């Protein structure tokens, strides 16, 4: 029985705990934004959870790097993970912790063999919409002249932005808010491309299955035809031998 590498075993064992921590991060990130009048103790606890979750994902990257058989190749192929780990340290903004954690969660989700593409895309859409709404609400709610003031406004704006509809009834007015909008638009286009490619791949697979079945049936018909011809030849040969025998008897 072949034993899986240590890195693979680690990734399998830590998938569910890390996803659970990701949910804790979502709650900790959302509470101070949805409840701006929360006490300082609640905000401090949420901040500690955010840093703790990011630290757990950073530690996961370090452990996977240590367990990798080819570390240079691991760094080269997981450069996005490395950027997500280093980003909050360079500039410890709350939004950067959100971006880095989303990147790390997304990378680990793609490695989970039990997560199908449809589930991953659906989860990505919901996650991006939720965090995009919270992020833009946090930077636009108190902005002078801003028109995204409530969670409902933020969710509506995120939905229209991700679908690239852009009605214009709600729009960010700050530079940071516009950066969030650019990220959501690019993410929406990318996810739409993934969905389109998935649907196209499904149709192609169905057509290939039909072609394989048609070829199988054609081959079966050809084999049966050859067998019938062989049987006819045998019957004709037997009939000829029987006639020769009867004439010989006469």
C-alpha positions in Angstrom: 0.0 0.0 0.0 1.4 3.3 -1.1 1.8 5.9 1.8 0.9 9.5 0.9 3.6 12.1 1.4 3.6 14.0 4.7 2.5 17.2 3.0 -0.6 15.6 1.5 -1.5 14.0 4.9 -1.2 17.3 6.6 -3.4 19.0 4.0 -6.0 16.4 4.4 -6.1 16.6 8.2 -6.2 20.4 8.3 -8.8 21.1 5.7 -11.9 21.0 8.0 -10.3 22.9 10.9 -9.0 25.6 8.6 -12.4 26.0 7.0 -13.9 26.3 10.5 -11.4 29.0 11.3 -12.4 30.7 8.0 -16.0 30.8 9.2 -14.8 32.3 12.6 -12.9 35.0 10.6 -16.1 35.8 8.6 -18.1 36.4 11.8 -15.3 38.4 13.5 -14.9 40.6 10.4 -18.7 41.1 10.0 -19.6 42.0 13.6 -17.8 45.4 13.9 -19.2 46.5 10.5 -22.8 45.3 11.0 -22.8 46.6 14.6 -20.7 49.8 14.5 -21.8 50.7 18.1 -20.3 47.5 19.5 -18.2 47.8 22.7 -14.4 48.1 22.5 -14.1 44.6 24.1 -16.1 43.1 21.3 -14.0 44.9 18.7 -10.8 43.8 20.4 -12.0 40.2 20.5 -12.9 40.3 16.8 -9.5 41.8 16.0 -7.8 39.0 17.9 -9.8 36.4 16.1 -8.9 37.9 12.7 -5.2 38.0 13.4 -5.5 34.5 15.0 -7.1 33.0 11.9 -4.6 34.7 9.6 -1.8 33.4 11.8 -3.2 29.8 11.5 -3.3 30.0 7.8 0.2 31.5 7.8 1.4 28.6 10.0 -0.3 26.1 7.7 1.8 27.5 4.8 5.0 27.3 6.8 4.3 23.7 7.8 3.4 22.7 4.2 6.6 24.3 3.0 8.6 22.4 5.6 7.0 19.1 4.7 7.3 19.7 0.9 9.8 17.4 -0.8 10.9 20.1 -3.2 10.7 23.4 -1.4 11.8 25.7 -4.2 9.1 24.2 -6.5 6.6 24.6 -3.7 7.4 28.3 -3.3 7.3 28.7 -7.1 3.9 27.0 -7.5 2.4 28.5 -4.4 3.6 32.1 -4.8 0.0 33.4 -4.3 -0.1 31.8 -0.9 3.2 33.4 0.0 2.0 36.8 -1.0 -1.2 36.3 1.0 1.0 35.4 4.1 3.4 38.4 3.7 0.8 41.0 2.7 -0.7 41.9 6.1 2.8 42.1 7.6 3.9 44.7 5.1 0.9 46.9 5.7 -1.3 45.7 8.6 -4.6 47.1 7.3 -7.8 45.3 8.1 -8.7 45.1 4.4 -5.4 43.4 3.6 -6.1 40.7 6.3 -9.4 40.1 4.6 -7.8 39.8 1.1 -5.0 37.6 2.3 -7.4 35.3 4.3 -9.7 35.0 1.3 -6.8 34.0 -0.9 -5.5 31.4 1.5 -8.9 29.9 2.0 -9.4 29.8 -1.7 -6.1 28.1 -2.3 -6.9 25.4 0.3 -10.4 25.0 -1.0 -9.1 24.2 -4.5 -6.9 21.5 -3.0 -9.8 19.7 -1.4 -10.6 16.8 -3.6 -14.1 16.4 -2.2 -15.1 19.9 -3.2 -16.5 19.9 -6.7 -16.1 22.8 -9.1 -19.8 23.8 -8.8 -19.6 23.9 -5.0 -16.4 25.9 -5.1 -17.8 28.5 -7.6 -21.0 28.9 -5.6 -19.0 29.3 -2.4 -16.7 31.8 -4.0 -19.7 33.9 -5.3 -21.3 33.9 -1.9 -18.1 34.7 -0.1 -17.0 37.4 -2.4 -20.4 39.0 -2.3 -20.6 38.9 1.5 -17.0 40.2 2.1 -17.3 42.7 -0.7 -20.4 44.1 0.9 -18.8 44.3 4.3 -15.6 45.8 3.0 -17.3 48.6 0.9 -19.7 49.3 3.8 -16.8 49.8 6.2 -15.0 52.3 4.0 -18.1 54.1 2.5 -20.5 54.4 5.3 -18.8 57.4 6.9 -17.4 58.9 3.7 -18.6 62.4 2.8 -21.0 62.2 -0.1 -21.1 58.4 0.0 -24.4 56.6 -0.8 -23.7 53.2 0.6 -24.9 53.5 4.1 -26.7 50.3 5.0 -25.9 46.6 4.7 -28.8 46.4 2.1 -27.2 49.0 0.0 -23.8 47.3 0.2 -25.3 43.8 -0.8 -27.2 45.4 -3.7 -24.0 47.2 -4.9 -21.9 44.0 -4.6 -24.4 42.0 -6.6 -24.7 44.5 -9.4 -20.9 45.0 -9.4 -20.0 41.3 -9.6 -22.5 40.7 -12.4 -21.0 43.8 -14.1 -24.5 45.3 -14.5 -23.7 48.5 -12.6 -27.0 50.4 -12.4 -25.2 53.4 -10.8 -27.7 53.9 -8.0 -25.0 53.0 -5.5 -21.3 53.6 -6.2 -18.2 54.0 -4.1 -16.7 57.5 -3.7 -13.4 56.7 -2.0 -10.3 55.4 -3.5 -10.3 52.3 -1.4 -13.9 51.7 -2.2 -13.2 51.9 -5.9 -10.3 49.4 -5.5 -12.8 47.0 -3.9 -15.1 47.6 -6.8 -12.3 46.7 -9.3 -11.6 43.5 -7.4 -15.2 42.5 -7.4 -15.6 43.2 -11.1 -12.6 41.2 -12.0 -13.6 38.4 -9.7 -17.1 38.4 -11.2 -15.8 38.1 -14.7 -13.4 35.4 -13.7 -16.1 33.3 -12.0 -18.4 33.8 -15.0 -15.7 32.5 -17.2 -15.3 29.4 -14.9 -19.0 28.8 -15.0 -19.2 29.2 -18.8 -16.2 26.9 -19.3 -17.7 24.3 -16.9 -21.0 24.3 -18.9 -19.1 24.0 -22.2 -17.0 21.1 -20.8 -20.2 19.4 -19.6 -21.7 19.6 -23.1 -18.5 18.4 -24.7 -18.3 15.5 -22.3 -21.9 14.6 -23.2 -21.2 14.7 -26.9 -18.1 12.6 -26.4 -20.1 10.0 -24.5 -22.7 9.9 -27.3 -19.9 9.5 -29.8 -18.4 6.7 -27.9 -21.8 5.0 -27.5 -22.4 5.4 -31.2 -19.0 4.0 -32.1 -19.6 1.1 -29.8 -23.0 0.3 -31.3 -21.5 0.6 -34.9 -18.7 -1.8 -33.9 -21.2 -4.2 -32.4 -23.3 -4.1 -35.6 -20.2 -4.7 -37.7 -19.2 -7.7 -35.6 -22.7 -9.2 -35.8 -22.7 -8.6 -39.6 -19.4 -10.5 -40.0 -20.7 -13.3 -37.8 -23.9 -13.6 -39.9 -21.8 -13.7 -43.1 -19.6 -16.4 -41.6 -22.7 -18.4 -40.6 -24.2 -18.0 -44.1 -20.9 -19.3 -45.6 -20.9 -22.3 -43.2 -24.5 -23.1 -44.0 -23.8 -22.8 -47.8 -20.8 -25.0 -47.4 -22.8 -27.6 -45.5 -25.6 -27.5 -48.0 -23.1 -28.0 -50.8 -21.5 -31.0 -49.1 -24.9 -32.5 -48.5 -25.8 -32.3 -52.1 -22.5 -33.8 -53.2 -23.1 -36.7 -50.8 -26.6 -37.3 -52.1 -25.4 -37.4 -55.7 -22.6 -39.8 -54.7 -25.1 -42.1 -53.1 -27.3 -42.1 -56.2 
